[in-house]
Amino acid sequence: MERNPTFTVVTPTLNPGEGLEASLTSVLAQTRADFELIVIDDGSAEPFDHRLPADPRIRLIRHETNRGYGAATNTALAQARGDWIVFVDDDDTIAPDYLAQMEAVAHQHGADFVLAPIHTRLPSGRRSRLAWSPPGSVSTGAEAVVAVLAGKIVASQHLLMAREALVHPAPEDNAYSDFAFVVANLLNAATVAYTETGVYDYVIHDRSVTGTLRTSVWDLGRLPELIEPHLRAAFDEPAATAQLELARVLVLTEMLHKAAREPEATPLRSDVTQWCRRRIRRQELAASLRSRQPATAASLALAKASPALHRRAYQARQKRKVASS
């Protein structure tokens, strides 16, 4: 009888770009060979079978129509045979020892989830690291979510997850389903571990959901309502309401940043900015300060008072970050 693999690596894709080969190659180059690689074709216009390496560990599963990242996630989980699940997007790469390092940390701490820093890579080649201030080397799942909602670590599916710990499916009607999926499942985890050793490179370009302003930005605004039931089940009052307020702060901040990155004065940029300004209240500013995010509170207050000045300040800050990276 064939043994199940230790890992299931999932690569969802839609009309994959030129980064697909590099992404798949980074997975196949792992020092741990006991994995399966499930490629989910989420309704691509043209077949791309010829671009897949000839490796028996690769399985291609097709959606006849584009159903979104959440549906791709659920399809993959229904087919996965590995004990551990890892998602690698179709133009991102992982270090050769990524699986080995992440599993070692999981076993060391008896963890259901392992998070590591996510490094971004711009087309220019410049690299930086997304928010990474974990609550120690190990925590509960609830403590991990507190850190996520405070903007200290990033909630995405680019982590190591025990398949048996994934009790909540991904929502299938939201472009940012990974956030809701990870938060809901983290809240059920007894132990979450953190490591500096796993290296995941996230490529930002015009096709990236997080890299440009598009109408799917409105899905960000719906995230607090998606995770609210899970927060209220995991936290007593007033902690549940406090975490929900932080979720709203996180969403408003990200939406304003997306709008500020849009160089053209488009109707969408204006609509997003005004939508956020109407929702910046004393509660959100107070929540930012209580969670020791004075810079976030100042940014929200500036956006409320002067969107143009907020946009210039944000763009200047981004230029400084790029120059120093």
C-alpha positions in Angstrom: 0.0 0.0 0.0 1.3 3.4 -1.0 2.2 5.6 2.0 0.7 9.1 2.2 3.2 11.9 1.8 4.2 13.9 4.9 3.5 17.3 3.2 0.9 18.5 0.7 2.1 21.7 -1.1 -0.7 23.6 -2.9 -0.2 26.0 -5.7 -3.4 27.7 -6.8 -3.2 29.5 -10.1 -5.2 31.3 -12.8 -3.7 32.1 -16.1 -0.2 31.7 -14.7 2.5 34.1 -15.6 6.2 33.6 -16.2 7.0 32.9 -12.5 5.2 29.5 -12.5 8.3 27.5 -13.5 10.5 29.1 -10.8 7.8 28.6 -8.2 7.3 24.9 -9.0 11.1 24.4 -9.2 11.6 25.8 -5.7 9.1 23.3 -4.4 10.6 20.3 -6.2 14.0 21.3 -5.0 13.1 20.7 -1.3 15.5 18.8 0.8 12.5 16.8 2.0 11.2 14.7 -0.9 8.1 13.2 0.9 5.5 15.6 -0.5 2.8 15.9 -3.1 2.4 19.1 -5.1 -1.2 19.9 -6.0 -1.7 22.5 -8.7 -5.2 24.0 -8.7 -6.0 25.5 -12.1 -8.8 27.9 -11.2 -10.4 28.2 -14.6 -7.4 29.4 -16.7 -8.3 30.5 -20.3 -5.6 28.3 -21.8 -4.2 24.9 -20.6 -0.7 25.0 -19.2 0.0 21.3 -18.7 3.1 21.5 -20.9 4.7 23.9 -18.4 4.5 21.5 -15.5 7.7 19.5 -14.8 7.5 15.7 -15.4 7.4 14.7 -11.7 5.0 12.0 -10.3 4.5 14.1 -7.2 2.6 16.7 -9.2 -1.2 16.5 -9.4 -3.2 19.0 -11.6 -6.8 19.6 -10.6 -8.9 21.9 -12.8 -11.9 24.1 -12.0 -14.0 24.6 -15.2 -14.6 28.2 -14.2 -12.8 30.8 -12.1 -14.1 30.2 -8.5 -11.6 32.1 -6.5 -8.8 31.5 -4.0 -11.2 30.2 -1.3 -12.7 27.6 -3.6 -9.2 26.5 -4.7 -8.2 26.2 -1.1 -11.2 24.0 -0.3 -10.7 21.8 -3.4 -7.0 21.3 -2.4 -7.9 20.4 1.2 -10.4 17.9 0.0 -7.8 16.1 -2.1 -4.8 16.5 0.2 -3.1 13.4 1.7 -0.2 15.0 3.6 -0.1 15.5 7.3 1.1 19.1 6.8 -0.3 21.7 4.4 1.7 24.5 2.8 0.4 27.0 0.2 2.9 28.4 -2.3 1.4 30.9 -4.8 2.2 30.5 -8.5 5.0 33.1 -8.7 6.4 32.8 -5.2 9.3 30.7 -4.1 10.4 28.9 -0.9 14.0 28.1 0.3 15.2 24.5 -0.3 14.9 23.6 3.4 11.6 25.3 4.0 9.6 22.2 4.6 12.3 20.6 6.7 12.8 23.6 8.9 9.1 24.3 9.4 8.3 20.7 10.3 11.3 20.6 12.7 9.9 23.6 14.6 6.4 22.1 14.7 7.7 18.9 16.3 9.9 20.8 18.7 7.0 22.7 20.1 4.1 20.2 19.4 2.5 22.9 17.3 -0.4 22.7 14.8 0.8 25.8 13.0 4.2 27.3 12.3 4.6 30.8 11.1 7.8 32.4 9.6 8.6 35.8 8.1 7.4 36.5 4.6 9.8 38.4 2.4 8.5 40.5 -0.4 10.4 40.9 -3.7 9.7 43.8 -6.1 10.3 43.6 -9.9 13.4 45.7 -9.3 14.8 42.9 -7.1 14.5 44.8 -3.9 13.4 42.8 -0.9 11.8 43.6 2.4 10.0 41.8 5.2 6.3 41.9 6.0 5.3 42.7 9.6 7.0 40.2 11.9 6.8 40.7 15.7 5.5 37.3 17.0 4.6 36.8 20.7 7.6 34.7 21.4 8.7 31.4 20.0 5.4 29.7 20.9 1.8 30.9 21.8 -1.8 29.8 21.8 -3.8 30.2 18.7 -5.8 33.0 20.3 -2.6 34.9 21.2 -1.5 34.5 17.5 -4.7 36.1 16.3 -4.3 39.0 18.8 -0.8 39.6 17.2 -2.4 39.4 13.7 -5.1 41.9 14.4 -2.6 44.2 16.1 -0.6 44.2 12.8 2.4 42.5 14.4 2.4 39.4 12.1 0.7 38.7 8.8 -2.2 36.3 8.4 -1.9 34.5 5.0 -1.8 30.8 4.0 1.9 30.9 3.6 2.7 28.9 6.7 2.8 25.3 7.9 -0.6 23.9 8.9 -1.5 20.5 10.4 -4.3 19.1 8.1 -6.2 17.7 11.0 -6.3 21.2 12.7 -8.1 22.8 9.7 -11.6 22.6 10.9 -13.0 25.6 9.1 -13.3 25.9 5.3 -12.2 29.0 3.4 -15.0 31.4 2.5 -15.5 31.2 -1.3 -16.9 34.7 -2.0 -14.0 36.9 -0.9 -10.7 37.7 -2.6 -9.0 37.8 0.8 -10.3 34.5 1.9 -6.9 33.4 3.2 -7.1 36.0 6.1 -10.5 34.7 7.3 -9.4 31.1 6.8 -6.2 31.4 8.8 -7.8 33.5 11.6 -10.7 31.1 12.0 -8.4 28.0 12.2 -5.7 29.6 14.3 -8.4 30.4 17.0 -8.9 26.6 17.3 -5.2 25.8 17.7 -3.7 24.9 21.0 -0.1 25.7 20.1 1.4 27.9 17.4 5.1 28.2 16.9 7.2 30.8 15.2 10.6 30.6 13.5 13.0 32.8 11.7 14.4 29.9 9.6 11.6 29.4 7.0 12.2 31.6 4.0 9.1 32.4 1.8 9.6 35.0 -1.0 6.4 36.8 -2.0 6.6 38.5 -5.4 4.7 41.7 -5.8 3.7 42.8 -9.3 0.7 44.1 -11.1 -1.0 40.7 -11.0 -0.7 40.5 -7.2 -3.9 40.9 -5.3 -2.1 42.9 -2.6 0.0 44.9 -5.1 -2.6 47.1 -6.8 -6.0 48.8 -6.4 -8.9 46.9 -8.0 -12.6 46.4 -7.2 -11.8 43.4 -5.0 -10.6 45.9 -2.4 -14.2 45.9 -1.2 -13.8 42.3 -0.1 -11.3 43.7 2.5 -14.1 45.7 4.1 -16.1 42.5 4.6 -13.4 40.7 6.6 -14.4 41.8 10.1 -17.9 40.4 9.6 -16.5 37.1 8.3 -14.3 36.6 11.4 -16.7 38.1 14.0 -18.4 34.8 14.9 -15.0 33.1 15.4 -13.8 36.0 17.6 -16.9 35.9 19.7 -16.6 32.1 20.1 -13.0 32.3 21.2 -12.9 35.4 23.4 -15.1 36.5 26.3 -16.4 40.1 26.5 -15.0 42.7 26.4 -12.1 41.1 24.7 -14.1 39.9 21.7 -15.3 43.4 20.9 -11.8 44.8 21.4 -10.4 42.3 18.9 -13.2 43.1 16.4 -12.3 46.8 16.7 -8.7 45.9 15.9 -9.9 43.9 12.9 -11.7 47.0 11.6 -8.5 49.1 12.2 -6.4 46.6 10.3 -8.9 46.6 7.4 -9.2 50.4 7.2 -5.4 50.8 7.3 -4.9 48.3 4.5 -7.6 49.8 2.3 -6.2 53.3 2.8 -2.8 52.1 1.9 -4.0 50.4 -1.3 -5.8 53.7 -2.2 -2.6 55.7 -1.4 -0.5 53.4 -3.7 -2.8 54.1 -6.7 -1.0 56.9 -8.7 -4.1 58.0 -10.7 -7.0 59.9 -9.2 -9.5 57.2 -10.2 -13.1 57.0 -9.1 -12.3 53.8 -7.2 -9.5 55.5 -5.3 -11.8 58.3 -4.3 -14.6 55.9 -3.3 -12.3 53.7 -1.2 -10.8 56.7 0.6 -14.2 58.2 1.4 -15.6 54.9 2.5 -12.7 54.5 5.0 -12.9 58.1 6.2 -16.6 57.7 7.1 -15.6 54.7 9.3 -12.7 56.3 11.2 -14.2 57.1 14.5 -12.9 57.6 18.0 -13.4 53.9 18.7 -10.9 53.0 16.0 -8.4 55.6 17.1 -8.7 54.4 20.7 -8.3 50.8 19.7 -5.1 51.6 17.9 -3.7 53.4 20.9 -4.7 50.7 23.3 -2.9 48.1 21.2 0.2 50.3 21.2 -0.1 51.4 17.6 0.4 55.1 17.8 1.6 55.4 14.2 -1.5 53.6 13.0 -3.7 56.0 15.0 -1.9 59.0 13.6 -2.2 57.7 10.1 -6.0 57.1 10.4 -6.4 60.6 12.0 -4.5 62.1 9.1 -6.6 60.3 6.5 -9.7 61.5 8.2 -8.5 65.1 8.2 -6.8 65.3 4.8 -6.7 62.4 2.4 -4.3 64.2 0.1 -1.8 64.8 2.8 -2.2 61.2 4.0 -1.5 59.9 0.5 1.6 62.0 0.2 2.9 61.0 3.6 2.3 57.3 2.8 4.0 57.5 -0.6 7.0 59.3 1.0 7.3 56.6 3.6 7.2 53.9 1.0 10.0 55.6 -1.0 12.2 55.7 2.2 11.6 52.0 2.8 12.5 51.1 -0.8 15.6 53.3 -0.6 16.8 51.6 2.6 16.1 48.0 1.5 
